[in-house]
């Protein structure tokens, strides 16, 4: 799952080391339109739905945080 998330992130924004990034959102590595594309791709790929409660920066600042959120939503 983690590898697929990295693949999705790299397809949205190239030349960013998402695997080692510690603040993807807080550091502005993704812009608002990128975040919309990311949530859409994640929802489609992992068959999950996001609520407003999940759409907070701390859930998207690292690949591990994204992975953890997707795993919880998929349960």
VENWO-V61679 format. One record per residue. N is the residue number from 1. SS is DSSP state (a for helix, b for strand, c for the rest). PHI is phi in degrees with one decimal (NA if undefined). D_LAST is the distance of its C-alpha to the last C-alpha in whole Angstrom. Layout:
n = (N N)
ss = (SS SS)
phi = (PHI PHI)
d_last = (D_LAST D_LAST)
//
This chain:
n = (1 2 3 4 5 6 7 8 9 10 11 12 13 14 15 16 17 18 19 20 21 22 23 24 25 26 27 28 29 30 31 32 33 34 35 36 37 38 39 40 41 42 43 44 45 46 47 48 49 50 51 52 53 54 55 56 57 58 59 60 61 62 63 64 65 66 67 68 69 70 71 72 73 74 75)
ss = (c a a a a a a a a a a a c c c c c c c c c c c c c c c c c c c a a a a a a a a a a a a a a a c c c c c c c c c c a a a c c c a a a a a a a a a a a a c)
phi = (NA -58.8 -63.4 -66.0 -63.6 -62.0 -60.2 -63.4 -59.1 -66.1 -74.7 -83.4 -142.7 -85.2 63.7 -123.4 -84.7 -63.3 -60.7 -107.1 -67.6 -107.0 -153.0 -54.0 -81.8 -59.8 -87.4 72.2 -68.5 -120.3 -91.1 -57.8 -65.0 -62.0 -66.6 -62.1 -61.3 -62.5 -64.2 -64.7 -64.9 -63.5 -60.6 -68.8 -66.9 -108.4 52.9 -125.3 -122.4 -97.8 -105.6 -59.5 -63.0 -82.7 -85.4 -122.8 -53.2 -62.9 -80.5 -125.7 -75.6 -138.1 -62.6 -63.5 -64.8 -63.7 -59.7 -61.8 -63.3 -62.3 -60.2 -67.5 -68.4 -78.7 -70.2)
d_last = (14 16 19 18 17 21 22 21 23 26 26 26 28 31 32 30 29 25 24 26 26 26 26 25 25 28 30 30 29 27 29 27 28 26 23 23 23 20 18 19 18 15 14 16 15 11 11 9 12 13 15 18 16 15 18 20 21 20 17 19 22 20 19 17 16 15 13 11 10 9 7 5 6 4 0)
//
